[in-house]
Each structure stands twice: as C-alpha cells, then as structure tokens.
Amino acid sequence: MASFIGSIDLRETRVPFVIPLAVTGALEIVQLFLGADPFVVLLSMAGILVAFLPLCLNGRDLYSIAAMVFGLRYLGAALILKTLYLQPLQSHLFAPLISYFGVFLIMVTATSTILLVRSLDRGIDTFAFPNDPGSLRRLSICCFCVGAVFLSIFAGSASGTAGTGNGIGGIGIVAAALQYLLILAFIAEALRSLEVSDGRSLFSPFLIGMMITTFLAVSALNARGFFLNCLIGVVLVGFIYRAITWKYVAFGLAFIVLFTNFVTPVVLYTRAQKGMALTQFIQYSLETGYKAATNPSFLKYVKSIEDAKSQDISDVEYDYYGDRSNIGNRLSFIGLFDTVYQACQGTVPLGVLSFLQSLRGVAPGFLGLPKNPESLGDWLGWEVGLVPPGMQPFINYGLPMEGYTSWGWVGLLGYQFVFLFFLLWIFSKLASFRLVVPVSIFVFCVVQTSMIESTSDGLMNLMTRNSVILAIFFLVLHFLFFRGGARTDAARASVQT
C-alpha cells in the first residue's frame, strides 16, 4: 500500500468517551428544559452512548462506524432535530417510554453483535488490490464504467424500484449487485486524491467530474438515493483518514439544501410519469429539471404538488416532527418503531407466516414459491393496519420492527442479532471491516443502508446473491488487471490486536 494510506494507525483515531458524553449530555439537558420526560431522556442518552462505545474503544474502523450509524439513525438524528424543532423527545409518539426502551434494546443488541463479529474478524484482505495512485485510478475507471452500465440497466427496468431486479430475469439480479461498483469508483478516486496530495485534498478534478456525471445520470434515471450512497463512500474516506475540513462541511450543507429543495421535489414529480420508454423518461426528466432551475414559479408548483401528495400518503402515522418531514422521519427510526409498536397492539404476532412471505421474495424460481408483487414492508403494513390493503408505497419497515411484528419482543432482538450477524460476517469475508482499504470501505457502503432500513428479504438478497456476484467480479478484475500489483500488507499494521 502507498505511504500515506498505509501509515494510518486506527488506535490513534479513538474518540475520547467524554466527547460523545458531553455532546449528547448538552442536547439532553436542553431537552429537559423543553419538557422532555426524564426517563425518555435517560434512555435516549444511554442508547446513543452504547452505539458510540466501539468508536471510543477501537477507533475509526468500519465496525465502529456501523455501530455509530445505528445510533445516529435511530436516536442521534432524532435528538438533534427534535432540539432544533424545540420539541420534547416524547412529542408525536404514541408510547414514548416503551418506544425509547425498545430502541435502547436494539442499540445494545446491534452494538453487541457488531463487537462479536469484529472479534471473529482476522483482518484478512481477500481481494488485495494495490493502492499506488496508478492502480487506484485504474480501479476507479474500471468500476465506474461497469457500475454505470449496470445502474442504467437496473434503474431503467420496471422492477428497479422494488430493489431486486427479478423483473428482468438473471441480468437484473446481476445488475442489482454490480451497480454498486460506482461507489467503489468514488472511493478509489478519493483515496488516490489523498495519496497524491499527502492527505491535503479529498477531491480531484477526475472525482468531481465523476460526481457531476453520476448526479446527472441518477437524476434522469430516478435513482437519486444511489448518488447519496456514492457520496457516503467519499465521506467515509474523509472521516477515516481525518481529511474532512470546514470547507467540505460548508459545501456539504449547501448540497443538502440543494438536494432537499430542488433535486428531491423534481425527481418525485417526474416519478409520477408512468409508461414512458427509458429514453423518453430521461428526456422528460432533463427538461423538467431545466425548467425548474430556470423558472422559480414552476419549481414552486412542483413543490406544492409533492407537498399535497405527502399529505395523502398513509404509510404514516409515522410523523415524528409533525410536519411530514420526509428526510427527518427517514433519519429517525424511533418514530417508525413507535408506529409499528402501536399498530401491533391488540394483534396476534404473524409468526412463520411473515418468514414465508419473506422467502417468497428471495427464493429461486425453480423452487416453485409464488412471487408477490408487493414489498415485504408493504405486506407487513397491510397486516397490522399501517397501510390500506393493496396500497404499495414501498414503506421502510426495518428489521427489528419486522421481528416485533412477527414474534413480539423475542423477534425484535432475535431478528436483529441473527440477520445482522450473518450479514456482517459474510461481507467481512469479502474484505475485512478491520481494514480501511478501498474494497473494505466499499463493502461497508453496500450494506450500511440495508442493515438499517431493509427487512429480512432484502438482507437475504444481499447475502445470497450480491455477495457472490461481487466476489466473482473481484476475482475476474484482480486476475485481468492487478495480478502483478503489490498487495496491501501494510494496511494490516493499522489493525488492532
């Protein structure tokens, strides 16, 4: 591995426990002044600190970041946003104390599972691509070209929004896995930029060009969430190698404002157009985006249309902030757990019926199990009354909530442990999460959203299909382009014993 990347010692990236304690404590004190229930405040603080504990013990390896992501998505973002909204934590919840206790248990289970998998990880870089600047550029170009092709196939298919690729046969399943290579292209180029600048710059002109090209493509293909996954890869590189400056923070905030107020409403507006050929849809999307950018009254009209639609969506007594904030609610799964818990009161756990429904979504066709068009989350929503039967908004349901709906409190913790354990264990065989090499960061980016948002069928798809396809691709790529390269043995020096 090249000098700068190979020189990082993760033991030096440990975060003193007093930092998350002080930040969380300050926000929780503000919550008490806002009238928050002291027991809710205590559970919120305890859950966040549990999730940040691996970062304090082990430094910025990918296992620590996985636990941190759980803490932020369930509790951390909620604490920050509720404080900014000047709302106490228990507001807009049906059963705040029980919900915060349930999420605290989820944090303990997730963090314990992550630490257990980490203890079994021996720090082996299975696909040890060389990390000199020339090899990183080559890896970036290869992955960008392959990923762009398969993203176009996957996003352009009618089944793309369902997330499996089943609707276009075997090529759809392959495309669903290999589209993620765009993320690796971003990561490799960001690492190359750090290497050639000796850690001073995270972005190169080539990376900026890839970002602009990908942004335009995903906007036209109605796949804006995928672009965020690519950016997460770059942010992870910057966070691990301590390369994020205030300049990047300011730029990121500006991008969030643009994404929230322009990209999201325009993409949601164009999504309503059904039955168009792919080329027609791309042309329509570009024309709509141009019109929204040059005509403020049209952009205002687009926003009003989407705001009106959001008031009609009934996936949704899930409104933790009282303003139908799509982004805020997506970042605050405490609200989702509260809604599912309330909906399940007075109902019988679904038991094995739920697992059979999950299997139908992932079982190979030759087994003869019927394929259902609805997502597992929508089906669970129908069963507990969250969504009117037949409505398919593709709601997020989440693995712990699926477990609770299926088996009660035992399922809440059991699903979280079993599926998260095997997800991390299998993908850490592709590239160790103890290492901070390109493939390791990439593999983490592939699973990080799914480990929070997906139900069991999505995780089984990742484990049984995507992991195998990615492994085969890396074998072929390594054989064709990197057989003579230096291995990344230096990276192992950063692994704690």
C-alpha positions in Angstrom: 0.0 0.0 0.0 1.2 3.5 -0.7 2.8 5.6 2.0 0.0 7.9 3.2 -2.8 5.4 3.2 -0.7 2.7 4.7 0.5 5.0 7.5 -2.8 5.3 9.4 -2.9 3.7 12.8 -6.5 3.2 13.9 -5.5 3.2 17.6 -4.7 6.9 17.1 -8.3 7.6 15.9 -10.0 6.6 19.1 -12.5 9.2 20.2 -12.4 10.0 24.0 -15.6 8.9 25.6 -16.0 12.3 27.1 -16.8 13.8 23.7 -20.0 11.9 22.8 -20.9 12.1 26.5 -20.6 15.9 26.6 -22.3 16.5 23.2 -25.2 14.1 24.0 -25.4 15.4 27.5 -25.7 19.0 26.4 -28.5 18.2 24.0 -30.3 16.1 26.6 -30.1 19.0 29.1 -31.8 21.2 26.5 -34.4 18.6 26.1 -35.2 18.7 29.8 -35.7 22.4 29.6 -38.1 21.7 26.7 -40.2 19.5 28.9 -38.9 16.1 27.9 -39.7 13.1 30.1 -36.5 12.4 32.2 -36.8 8.7 31.7 -37.1 9.2 27.9 -34.0 11.5 28.1 -32.1 8.8 30.1 -32.9 6.1 27.6 -32.1 8.3 24.6 -28.7 9.2 26.1 -27.9 5.6 27.1 -28.7 4.3 23.6 -26.6 6.8 21.8 -23.6 6.3 24.1 -23.8 2.5 23.7 -23.7 2.9 19.9 -20.7 5.2 20.1 -18.8 3.0 22.6 -16.9 1.0 19.8 -15.6 4.2 18.3 -14.1 5.1 21.7 -12.6 1.6 22.2 -11.4 0.7 18.7 -11.1 3.9 16.7 -12.5 4.6 13.3 -12.6 1.1 11.8 -15.7 0.1 9.9 -17.3 -1.9 12.8 -17.2 1.2 14.9 -18.8 3.2 12.1 -21.5 0.6 11.7 -22.5 0.9 15.4 -22.4 4.7 15.1 -24.7 4.6 12.1 -27.2 2.6 14.2 -27.1 5.2 17.0 -27.5 8.1 14.6 -30.3 6.6 12.5 -32.4 5.6 15.5 -31.7 8.1 18.2 -28.9 10.6 17.3 -30.6 12.4 14.4 -33.9 12.4 16.4 -32.2 14.1 19.3 -30.6 16.8 17.1 -33.7 17.5 15.1 -36.2 17.5 18.0 -33.9 20.0 19.8 -33.8 22.2 16.7 -37.6 22.0 16.4 -37.8 22.9 20.1 -39.9 19.8 20.7 -39.5 17.4 23.6 -38.5 13.9 22.6 -41.8 12.3 23.6 -43.9 14.6 21.4 -45.7 13.0 18.4 -45.1 9.5 19.8 -47.9 7.0 20.9 -45.9 5.2 23.6 -42.7 7.2 24.1 -41.3 5.4 27.1 -41.8 1.9 25.7 -40.5 3.0 22.3 -37.4 4.5 23.7 -36.8 1.4 25.8 -37.3 -0.8 22.8 -34.8 1.2 20.7 -32.3 1.1 23.6 -32.6 -2.7 23.5 -32.0 -2.5 19.7 -28.8 -0.4 20.3 -27.5 -2.9 22.8 -28.2 -5.8 20.6 -26.8 -4.2 17.4 -23.6 -3.0 19.2 -23.0 -6.4 20.9 -23.5 -8.2 17.6 -21.1 -5.8 15.8 -18.4 -6.4 18.5 -18.9 -10.1 18.3 -18.4 -10.2 14.6 -15.4 -7.9 15.0 -13.8 -10.4 17.4 -14.1 -13.1 14.7 -12.6 -10.9 12.0 -8.9 -11.7 11.4 -8.2 -8.7 9.3 -7.7 -10.5 6.0 -7.9 -8.5 2.8 -9.3 -11.2 0.5 -9.1 -9.1 -2.7 -5.8 -7.2 -2.1 -5.8 -4.6 -4.8 -2.6 -2.5 -4.9 -3.1 1.0 -3.7 -0.5 3.1 -5.5 -2.0 6.1 -7.4 -1.9 4.4 -10.8 -3.7 1.3 -9.6 -6.3 3.3 -7.7 -7.0 5.3 -10.9 -7.3 2.1 -12.9 -9.6 0.6 -10.3 -11.7 3.7 -10.3 -12.1 3.8 -14.1 -13.0 0.1 -14.3 -15.6 0.3 -11.6 -17.1 3.5 -12.9 -17.6 2.1 -16.4 -19.1 -1.2 -15.2 -21.2 0.3 -12.5 -22.7 3.0 -14.8 -23.7 0.3 -17.3 -25.5 -1.9 -14.7 -27.0 1.1 -13.0 -28.6 2.1 -16.3 -30.0 -1.5 -16.7 -31.2 -1.8 -13.2 -32.7 1.7 -12.8 -34.2 1.6 -16.2 -36.1 -1.6 -15.6 -39.7 -1.5 -14.4 -38.6 -3.5 -11.3 -35.8 -1.2 -10.3 -37.7 0.5 -7.5 -38.5 -2.9 -6.0 -34.9 -3.4 -5.3 -34.3 -6.9 -6.5 -34.1 -6.9 -10.3 -36.2 -10.0 -10.5 -38.5 -8.5 -13.1 -35.8 -8.6 -15.9 -34.5 -12.0 -15.1 -30.9 -13.0 -14.4 -29.4 -9.8 -15.8 -31.5 -7.9 -13.3 -30.0 -9.8 -10.4 -26.5 -9.2 -11.7 -27.3 -5.5 -12.3 -28.6 -5.1 -8.8 -25.2 -6.2 -7.5 -22.8 -4.6 -9.9 -24.4 -1.2 -10.0 -22.8 -0.7 -6.6 -19.4 -0.6 -8.2 -20.0 3.1 -8.9 -19.4 3.5 -5.1 -16.1 1.8 -5.3 -15.1 4.1 -8.2 -15.7 7.1 -6.0 -13.9 5.6 -3.0 -10.8 4.6 -5.0 -10.5 8.0 -6.6 -10.9 9.8 -3.2 -8.2 7.6 -1.8 -6.0 8.4 -4.8 -6.5 12.1 -4.2 -5.5 11.8 -0.6 -2.4 9.8 -1.6 -1.1 12.2 -4.2 -1.8 15.2 -2.0 -0.3 13.6 1.1 -3.7 13.9 2.8 -4.4 17.5 2.0 -7.2 17.1 -0.6 -10.1 14.6 -0.8 -11.4 15.7 -4.2 -9.5 15.5 -7.5 -10.8 17.0 -10.8 -11.5 13.5 -12.0 -13.6 12.7 -8.9 -15.6 15.9 -9.4 -16.2 15.0 -13.0 -17.5 11.6 -12.0 -19.7 13.2 -9.4 -21.3 15.6 -11.9 -21.8 12.8 -14.5 -23.3 10.4 -11.9 -25.5 13.2 -10.5 -27.0 13.9 -13.9 -27.4 10.2 -14.7 -29.2 9.3 -11.4 -31.4 12.3 -11.7 -32.5 11.3 -15.1 -32.9 7.6 -14.1 -34.9 8.5 -10.9 -32.2 6.9 -8.7 -31.2 9.8 -6.5 -30.7 7.7 -3.4 -27.9 5.8 -5.2 -25.9 9.1 -5.6 -26.1 9.6 -1.8 -24.6 6.1 -1.3 -21.7 7.2 -3.6 -21.2 10.4 -1.5 -21.3 8.3 1.7 -18.3 6.4 0.4 -16.3 9.6 -0.1 -17.4 10.9 3.3 -16.3 7.7 4.9 -12.8 8.0 3.3 -12.6 11.6 4.7 -13.8 10.6 8.1 -11.5 7.6 8.5 -8.4 9.5 7.2 -9.3 12.7 9.1 -9.5 14.7 5.9 -12.8 16.5 6.3 -12.3 20.2 6.7 -14.7 23.0 7.5 -14.7 23.9 3.8 -16.1 20.4 3.0 -18.7 20.8 5.8 -19.9 24.1 4.3 -20.1 22.6 0.8 -21.9 19.5 2.2 -24.5 21.7 3.9 -25.0 23.7 0.7 -25.5 20.4 -1.2 -28.1 19.2 1.3 -30.1 22.4 0.9 -30.0 21.9 -2.9 -30.8 18.3 -2.7 -33.8 18.9 -0.3 -35.3 21.9 -2.0 -34.6 21.1 -5.7 -33.5 17.6 -6.5 -36.0 15.7 -4.3 -39.1 17.5 -5.4 -38.2 17.4 -9.1 -37.4 13.7 -9.0 -40.6 12.9 -7.1 -42.5 15.0 -9.6 -41.1 13.1 -12.6 -41.5 9.8 -10.9 -45.3 10.2 -11.4 -44.9 9.7 -15.1 -45.7 6.1 -15.9 -45.4 4.0 -19.0 -42.6 6.0 -20.7 -39.7 4.4 -22.6 -36.4 4.9 -20.8 -35.1 7.4 -23.4 -38.3 9.4 -23.2 -38.2 9.4 -19.4 -34.6 10.7 -19.4 -35.5 13.5 -21.9 -38.6 14.4 -19.8 -36.6 14.4 -16.6 -33.9 16.7 -18.1 -36.5 19.1 -19.5 -38.3 19.2 -16.2 -35.1 19.8 -14.3 -34.1 22.6 -16.6 -37.5 24.2 -16.4 -37.5 24.0 -12.6 -33.9 25.5 -12.4 -34.8 28.5 -14.7 -38.4 29.1 -13.7 -39.0 29.7 -9.9 -42.8 29.7 -10.2 -42.6 26.2 -11.8 -40.4 24.9 -9.0 -42.8 26.3 -6.5 -45.6 24.5 -8.3 -43.6 21.2 -8.3 -43.1 21.6 -4.5 -46.8 22.2 -3.9 -47.7 19.1 -5.9 -45.4 16.9 -3.9 -46.4 18.5 -0.6 -50.1 17.8 -1.4 -49.2 14.1 -2.2 -47.3 13.7 1.0 -50.4 14.6 3.0 -52.3 11.8 1.3 -49.8 9.0 1.9 -50.9 6.8 4.7 -47.8 4.8 5.4 -47.7 7.0 8.1 -48.9 7.7 11.4 -45.1 7.9 11.3 -44.7 11.6 11.6 -42.2 12.3 14.5 -41.9 16.0 13.8 -45.5 17.0 13.0 -44.6 18.5 9.6 -44.5 15.4 7.3 -40.7 15.8 7.0 -39.6 13.0 4.7 -35.9 13.4 5.4 -36.3 13.9 9.2 -38.5 10.8 9.5 -36.2 8.7 7.4 -33.3 9.6 9.7 -35.3 8.9 12.9 -36.3 5.3 13.2 -37.5 5.8 16.8 -40.7 7.2 15.2 -41.0 4.1 13.0 -40.6 1.7 15.9 -43.2 3.7 17.9 -45.7 3.5 15.0 -45.2 -0.3 14.5 -45.4 -0.9 18.2 -48.7 0.9 18.4 -50.1 -0.8 15.3 -49.3 -4.2 16.8 -51.2 -3.7 20.0 -54.2 -6.0 20.0 -52.9 -8.0 17.1 -51.5 -11.6 17.1 -47.8 -11.9 16.0 -47.6 -13.1 12.4 -45.1 -15.8 13.3 -43.9 -18.1 10.5 -46.4 -16.6 8.0 -44.1 -13.5 7.9 -41.0 -15.5 7.2 -42.7 -17.4 4.4 -43.6 -14.1 2.9 -40.0 -13.0 3.1 -38.8 -16.3 1.5 -41.1 -15.8 -1.5 -39.2 -12.6 -2.3 -35.8 -14.3 -2.5 -36.3 -18.0 -3.3 -35.1 -19.1 -6.7 -37.9 -19.6 -9.2 -37.3 -23.3 -9.6 -38.5 -23.9 -6.1 -42.0 -23.0 -7.2 -42.8 -20.5 -4.5 -45.2 -17.8 -5.8 -43.7 -14.3 -6.3 -45.6 -11.5 -4.8 -45.5 -8.0 -6.4 -45.7 -6.2 -3.1 -42.7 -5.5 -0.9 -42.4 -7.2 2.4 -42.7 -3.9 4.2 -46.0 -3.1 2.5 -47.3 -6.5 3.2 -46.4 -6.2 6.9 -48.1 -2.8 6.9 -51.3 -4.3 5.5 -51.3 -7.0 8.1 -51.1 -4.6 11.1 -53.2 -1.8 9.6 -50.5 0.8 8.8 -51.3 0.8 5.1 -54.6 0.2 3.4 -54.6 -3.3 1.7 -53.5 -3.0 -1.8 -51.6 0.3 -1.4 -47.9 -0.1 -2.3 -45.9 3.0 -1.1 -42.8 0.8 -0.6 -42.6 1.9 3.1 -39.5 1.4 5.2 -40.2 -1.2 7.9 -36.9 -2.2 9.2 -35.6 -5.5 10.5 -36.3 -5.1 14.3 -39.8 -3.9 13.5 -40.3 -6.9 11.3 -39.2 -9.1 14.1 -41.5 -7.5 16.6 -44.5 -7.8 14.2 -43.6 -11.5 13.6 -42.6 -12.7 17.1 -43.0 -9.9 19.6 -40.1 -8.8 21.8 -38.2 -12.0 21.2 -38.4 -11.3 17.4 -37.3 -7.7 17.9 -34.0 -8.8 19.4 -33.6 -12.1 17.7 -34.0 -10.8 14.1 -31.6 -8.0 14.8 -28.9 -10.4 16.2 -29.3 -13.2 13.6 -29.5 -11.3 10.4 -27.0 -8.6 11.4 -24.5 -11.2 12.5 -24.6 -13.1 9.3 -24.7 -10.0 7.1 -21.6 -8.6 8.6 -19.8 -12.0 8.9 -20.4 -12.8 5.2 -19.4 -9.5 3.8 -16.4 -9.2 6.1 -15.1 -12.3 4.2 -15.0 -10.2 1.0 -13.0 -7.5 2.8 -12.3 -7.2 6.5 -14.0 -4.3 8.2 -11.0 -4.0 10.5 -9.1 -2.6 7.4 -9.6 0.7 5.7 -8.6 -0.3 2.2 -10.9 0.6 -0.8 -12.8 -2.7 -1.0 -13.4 -2.8 2.7 -14.9 0.7 2.6 -16.9 -0.2 -0.5 -18.4 -3.3 1.0 -19.4 -1.4 4.1 -21.2 1.2 1.9 -23.1 -1.6 0.1 -24.5 -2.9 3.4 -24.8 0.2 5.6 -28.2 1.4 4.4 -29.7 -2.1 4.2 -28.6 -3.1 7.7 -30.8 -0.2 9.0 -33.7 0.0 6.5 -34.1 -3.4 4.9 -36.3 -6.2 6.1 -35.2 -9.9 6.1 -35.8 -10.4 2.4 -33.5 -7.6 1.4 -30.8 -8.8 3.7 -31.1 -12.4 2.3 -30.8 -11.0 -1.2 -27.6 -9.2 -0.2 -26.1 -12.3 1.5 -27.1 -15.0 -1.1 -26.9 -13.0 -4.4 -24.9 -9.8 -4.2 -22.1 -11.1 -2.1 -21.5 -14.0 -4.6 -21.7 -11.8 -7.7 -19.3 -9.2 -6.2 -16.9 -11.9 -5.2 -16.8 -13.3 -8.8 -16.4 -9.8 -10.2 -13.5 -9.0 -7.9 -11.8 -12.3 -8.8 -12.1 -11.5 -12.5 -11.0 -7.9 -12.1 -8.0 -8.9 -10.0 -6.9 -11.6 -12.5 -7.3 -9.3 -15.5 -5.8 -6.0 -14.3 -3.9 -6.4 -11.0 -2.1 -9.8 -10.9 1.3 -8.1 -10.7 0.5 -5.4 -8.2 1.8 -5.1 -4.7 -0.5 -6.5 -2.0 -1.9 -4.4 0.8 0.0 -5.9 3.7 0.9 -2.5 5.1 -2.8 -2.0 5.8 -2.7 -4.7 8.4 -0.4 -2.6 10.5 -3.5 -0.4 11.3 -5.5 -3.4 12.7 -5.6 -3.6 16.5 -4.7 -6.9 18.0 
